[in-house]
């Protein structure tokens, strides 16, 4: 990974760990709310 990025531009183990943390946070939000929020719900100022 240090010479050229792997899948999805991952440059380091720390970056991969951060991506997994973000996925885990997304999963927890979906589990808690019972749905996957739309872009409008997430970024309301863009609409």
N, C-alpha and C positions, 0 to 999 in steps of 0.2 A: 504494500500500500504506500510506502514512502516514496517510491519512484514515480508511480503514476496512480491516479485514483482507481479504486475498484468500482463495483456497482454503485450507481447513484452518486458518484463523486466522493465516496468515502476516502478520506486521506489518512485517517489514523484510527486506532482502536478507541480513543476517547470520543471521536466523532460517531463511531458505530454505537457506542454505549449511549450517547446522547440521543441518537435516533431511536433506539429501543426504549429509552425513558419516555420520549414523546409519544411513541405508539402505546406504551402502557398507560400514560395519562389519558390518551384518547379513549382507550378501552374502558378505563375507570369512569370517565364522563358518560360514555354511552350506557354503561351498566347502571350508573346512578340515575340518569335522566330517562332511560328506557328508549332512547332514540339517538340517531345521528343528526346533529344540528346542520342546517343548511348554511351556505356561505353568507346569506343575508343575516342569519341569526348570529353568526360569528363576527362578521365585519359589517355591521349595520351602517356605518358611515360611508361605505362604498355604494350604497343603494339609495 
